Amino acid sequence: MLIGFVTLYLILSIGIGLFAATKVHNASDYITAGRSLPMIVVVAMVFATWFGAETVLGIPATFLSENLGATISDPFGASLALILFGLFFARPLYRMKLLTLGDFFRQRYNRPVEMVISLAIALSYLGWVSAQVVALGLVFNVLSDGVVTQVQGIYIGATVVLLYTLFGGMWSVALTTLVQMTVIVLGLLWIAKLVGDMPEVNGIAPVIEHAAAAGKFEFWPPMEWAAVITFIAGFLTMGLGSIPQQDVFQRANASRNERIAVWATVIGGTLYFVFAAVPIYLTYSATLVDPAMTTALLADDAQLVLPSFVKTHLPLYAQIIFYGALLSVIMSTASGTLLAPSVTISENIIKEFMPHHRMSQQKLLWVTRAVVIVFTGLVVFYSLWSLQSETSIHQMVANAYKVTLACAFVPLVAGLYWKRANNLGAGLSIGLGLITWIAMEVIAPDAALPPQFSGLIASAAGMLSGSLLLTSSRN
């Protein structure tokens, strides 16, 4: 019965996505939903930007295995990124009436800058989307008691997400996310109430007290410069590296007006930070209800604690609610993050190699859909590789934004807020940032100053030296 309800839910999601396709008439509809979405829909989409597999499975697993400080990148850094984007980036970018974030780099600098940064942005999504697909595989494996392997689950999950993203684009993301976010919020809150009523749990306070006594709320690093720098770098990798991203931009850009673009992003980021505590609470409660099961799963895969706990200790209707909510969070994140790199590749890379008079809106629409299919294939391949290398979902997400931190953040900030920023500065910023980051990943991947943070510093130096050098030579 549980599998039957989950199957119906998947069919419903695909149906909503196909209905959304009726609203798509050109590439602009597909990419930005006609810039017509109201506050509540944009808030839901922003919330869903990060509230995915890593929030329900990855972050709680990291909290259980380590402590609160280990989650500095997500939700702390992720929430910071959304709030900063809303306050400082949404308004000026919305006013430019862009189709993609890559268009900004073309307008502000030149085509080479646009193409290199767009490629970096697109590649960064491999880890992010793959994390969602790996999680879908894990869920199908748990749901079927092992009948469906995680590899088979990856294929099933990728196919479902592809189907409802392919035809409706941003309209599919908007409509399905609104439904899915309703399921997520109501479903997880209801599950939290059920768990809190268990005699072993008896509310929120005992769980907090138990976690505190176990040292799980240790947050700040040891007061040693290496530990502090590593902590800050982990915070800023997502806090800054995920700002120059198409999925964040396209949600704000789909808003009806710039006020919605700004405040829906800020509200969505704030809600994400607050609500990320719910899966942590549920997962830690499992240690009180069934410590033996939790201990065994921690030794095997901590990401299995929450779904296994729900399946073995909650009634059927609660399992239906939980797995419906879990699939909602994963698919809503996966659809948006699958669309983002596909749009970037088609608009900012493929389109540049075609004569502009031949790339009509209709042709761009079909090219984008073709890229969605190809990128899904790459995601499946990367997901299977990650499964073999035993990379955790939380780690996959945290690693996704290293490249954009190293080469895209500085050109975006300087392009918006520094008049002297120019093509030479942008070129040096990208080049030095990428070279330094890659070199440090090879030479000293475990250095006190993480490689991506070294890349960020080199990127800033490149922008300053290149822009000031050209300015002084002209004078």
N, C-alpha and C positions, 0 to 999 in steps of 0.2 A: 504493500500500500504506500509506503514511504517513497519508494522508487517511482511508483505511478504518479504521485503528486508532483514529484520533482520533474518528471517527464512532461507533465501538463504545464508546469511553470515555464520550462524551456520552450515549449511550443508557443505559449502565450507571448513570450519575449520576442520570438521570431516573428509572430503575427503583428505585434506592435511595430517592429522594425519595418516590415513590409508595408504596413499602412503608412508609415512615415515617408516611404518612397513616393507616395502619391503627391507629396508636397514639394518634391524635387523636380525642378524644371531646367535648371542650369547649374553650372559649377558653383556659383555664389550661394545658391540654396543648399547645395551639398556640403559646402565648406563652412558657411557662417549661418545657416538657417535663415538667410535673408535679413540678418541683424534685427530680429523682431521679437526676441524672447523676453518675457516679463521677469520681474525680480525673483519670484519663487522658483521658477525653472532654472535660472542662472545660479541661484544659491545652491539648489540641489546638484547641479552639474559640477560646481566648484567643490562642494563637499565630497562628491564622488571622485574628484580628481585623484585624491590620495586614499580615500577610504576604500581600500581594496584588500587583496589577499594578505599583504604585509601587515595591515592594521588588525585584522581578525586572527590571523595565524602567526605571522612573523614577529610582530612586536611583542605579543604576550609570551611567545616562546623565548625571545631574547630576555625579557624581564624575568622569566622563571629560571633560565640558565645562568643569568648574570645578575643585573640589578637595574634600577631606573636609569642610572647614568649611561648604560649601554644603549639606551633608546634615544640618545641625544640627537641623532640624525633624523629620526622619525619616531614620534610625532613632533618633536620640538622644532627641528630644522624645517620640516615640511610645512608646518603651520606658519612659521616665520616667512617662508617664501610666498605663500598665498597672500598674507597680510601686506607684506612689502610690495608685492605686485599691484595689489589694489590701491594702495596709498600713493605710490610713486611712478607706476608704469602704465596702469590701465587707461587713465585719462588721456595722456599725450598720444599713446598708440591708437586709442579708439578714434581720436580726432583725425588721424591720418587716413582713415578708411582703407585699411590694408586688407588683403585677402589672407596672407600668412605673415608670420613674424619674419620670415626670410625676405619678404618685400621691403621691410624696413631697412635691412642692410643694403639692399640695392639702391633704394632712394637716398639713403644717408651717405653711403660710400660708393661702391661700384659693383659690377657683376661678379668679379672674382671673389670679393669678400662675401657677397650673397651666397655663392655656390659652396664655398668651403664651410662656412658656418652652417648652412642648411644641411650639408652632408653630415656634419658633426652632430647636429640636433637629431637628424633622422637615425643615425647609428646609436645614439644614446637610448633610444626607445626599445632596442632589442632586449636589453636586460629587464626593462620595466614591464613590457607586454609579456615577455616570457615568464616573469614571476607570476603573473595572473594565470597564464595557461598551465604552468606547473601546479598551481594551487587547484585549478579545476580538475586536473588529473588526480590529485590527492583526494579531493572531495568525492569524485566518482568511485575511486578505489575503496574509500571508507564506507560509502553508501551501499556498495554492492558486496560488502564483506570479502573483498579480494577477488570477486568473480571478474570484475573489470580491472585490469592492471592499471598502474599509474600512466604507463606509456599509452595504452588505449584511451584512457581518460583524457590525456593531452590532445589526442587526435579529435575526440568527440567535442571537447571544450572549444578548441580552435575552430572547428567547423561551425558550431552554433554561433559563436561571436562573429565569425566571418559573414554568415548568412544575413544577420540582421544589421550589420554595419555596412555591408557592401552596397545595398540599394538605397538606403535612406540617408546615409552620411550623418551630418550634424543633426538633422531632424530626428533620425533614429536615436542618436545619443540623447537628445533632449527629452523625447517622449518616454523612452524606456527608462531613463534615469529618474524621471519624476515618479514613475511607478515603483521602481526599484528602491529609491531612497525612502519612500513611504514604508515599504516592507522592511527595510533595514532598521529604521528608527523605531517603529512600533514593535517589530519582531524582537530585536535585541533587548529593548527595555522590558518587554513581557518575559523573556527568558531570564533576565536579571532578577525580576521579581520572583519567579518560580524558584530560582536557585537560592535567593536570599531567604525564602521561606523554609528551606531545608533545615532540619534540626542541627545538622553538623555545621551549618553556615550561620544561620540566625541573624541575618542582616548584613549591613555593610561594615559596621564598626569592627566586629571580630575579624573580618578578613584583613582590614587595614592593620589592626594590631598584630595579627599573626605575621603579616608580610614585613612589618616594621621590625619585629623581634628577630626575624630571619635575615635582616640586613638588606632587604630588597629595595628599600627606599634610599639607599646610598646613592647620591647623585654626583657630587663634585669629585673631581679626580684628586689624587694625591698632589700636594703642593710642591711638585717637581716640574721644572720647566718642560721636560719632554712630555709628561703626562698631560699637562695643561694645554700645550700646543696641539697634541693629538685630539684632545677633547674639543677644543675650539674648531679645529679643522673638520672634525666630524659634523659639528653643528653647521658650519658654513658650506660644506659640500652640497647638502640639500638646500640649506637656507638661501644660498646665493646661486648655486649651480642649476637649480630647477626654475629660476626666474626666466631665463631666456629659452623657454620651451613653448612649442606650438600648442600643446594641449591646454596649458594655462591661458595662453593668449586667446585661443579660439573660443574658449568659454566666455571670457570677458567681451570679446569682439562680437559674439552673437547676441549681445544685449540690445534691448530696444533703444536705449540712450546711454550717454556716458555716466550719468549718475548711477544707473543700475550696474554698469560695468565696474565702477569703483567699489560701491558698497556691497554688492552681491559677492564680490571676491573677498572682501574683508570679513563679511559675516560668515561665508562658507568656510574660510580658513579658521576662524575662531570656533565655529561649531565642530569642525574636524578635531581640533585639539581637545575640546571638552569631551566629545563622544568617544575618542580613542581610548578613554579610560574604561569603557564598558567591557570590551573584550578582555582587557587585562584583569578586571575584577572577576569575570566569569572563569577565566583560565586559572587564576590563583585559587578560586573557590574549589576547583577540582582537587587541589592538594589537601583540602580539609575533608572533602567527602570521600575520596578514594585515594589515599596516599600511596598505596601499593601500585595501583595502575599508573599514577603520575610518575612515580620513581622509575618504573620500567620504561615508560615512554620517553622520559627525559634522557635515559641512557641510549635510546634508539633514535627518536626524532621528536623533539619537543613540539613541533608544529602539529603533531597528531593529538596532543593532550585535549584541547577543547572539543574538536569534532568527535573524538572517541568518548569523552565524558558525556556529551549530550546524547550520543547513541546508546550508551549503556545505563544512564541514570535518569533520563527524563522520559515522560510519557510520549506516545506516538505523536499527538498533536503538537507538542513542544518541539519534537524532532522535525516535523514538517515546517513549523515556523522558523526554526533555526537554519535548516538547510536552504529554505527559500531565501532567507536573509543573507546567508553566506554566498549563495550563488548570485544574489543581487549585487552584493558589493564587488565581487570579482568581475562579473560581466559588465557592470556599468563602468568600471575602471578600464577594463580591457578594450571595450568598444571605443572609448574616447582616445585611448593611447594607441590603438591600432590605426585610427583615422588620422591622427596628427602627423606621424612620419610619412604616411602615404601622400597626404596633401602637400607636405613640404617637398617631397621628392618630385612629384608631378609638376607643381607650380614653379619651384625655384631651381630645379636641376634639369629635368627632361625638357621642360618648356623652353629653356635657354638654347637648346640645340635644334629647335624647330623654328622655321620662319614665322614671325608673329601673325602674318595674315592668314596662315593656315591653321593656327591654334585657336579655333573658335571656342566659345563657352561650352558648347555641346561636346566638342572634341576633348577639351580639358576634363570634362566630367567623366568621359569614358576612359581616358588615360588614367585618371585618379583611381577609378574602380579597378583597373587592371593592376595598378601598383598595390592596392589593398590586398589583392589575391597573392601577388608575389611576396609582399612583406609578411603575410601570414605564413607562407612557406618557410621564410627565414626564421620567423619566430618559433615555429615548431622544431626546426633543426637546432636552434640555440637552446630551446627548452630541454630537448633530449640530451644535449651535451651537458647542460647544467645538472640534470638529473644524475648523469654518470659521474660528474665531478663532485657531487654532493654539496653543491652550493645552496645555502639557505635562501628562502624567499626574501628575508630582510636584507641579507647581504647582496642579493641580486639588485634590489631596488637602490640600496645605498651606493652601489658601484655605478649605477646608470648615469649619474650626473657629474662624474669626474671630468669627462671631456668638455661639457658645456661650461663648467666652472673654469677650466683652463684656457678656453679660447673664445667663448661667446659672451660671458658676463661683462667684461670690461668694455668691449666695443659697443654693447647695448647701452650701458650707463653713460659712457662718454658721448655716444651719438645723440643721446637725448639731452644731456645736461652740460656738455662742454663744447662751446662753439669752435674751439681750436682743433677739435678732433678731425682728422682728415684721413685720406686713403692710405698714406704711408704709415701713419700711426696705427690704423686698423690692421694693415698687413703685417707690421712688426708684432703687434699685439697677438694676433692669431698664430703667427709663425713661432715666436719665442715661447708662447704659452704651450703650444702642442709639443715642440721639441723638448722643452724642459720637463714637461709632465711625462712624456714617453721615456726619456732618458732616465729619469729618476725611478720610474716603474721597473726599468731593467737593472739599474745600478744599485739602487737602495730602496726597494719597495716598502721596507719596514722601518724607514728612517723616522726620527722623531718628528720631523716636518714632513707630512704625507706628500707624495708626489703631486697630487692635484693642487695642493696648496702652494707648492713651489711653482707650478704652472701658472697659478693665479697671480703670484707676485711678478713673475717674468712677463706675463701678459700686460699688467699695469705698467711695468717699466717700458715695454715696447710701445705702448700707446703714448706715454709721456714723451719719450725720446723722439719718436717718429714725428709726432705732431708739432712739438716745439722746435725740432731741427728744421722742418720745412718752413715753419713760420719765421724763424730767425734768418734763414737763407733768403727768403723773399724780402725781408726788411733790409 
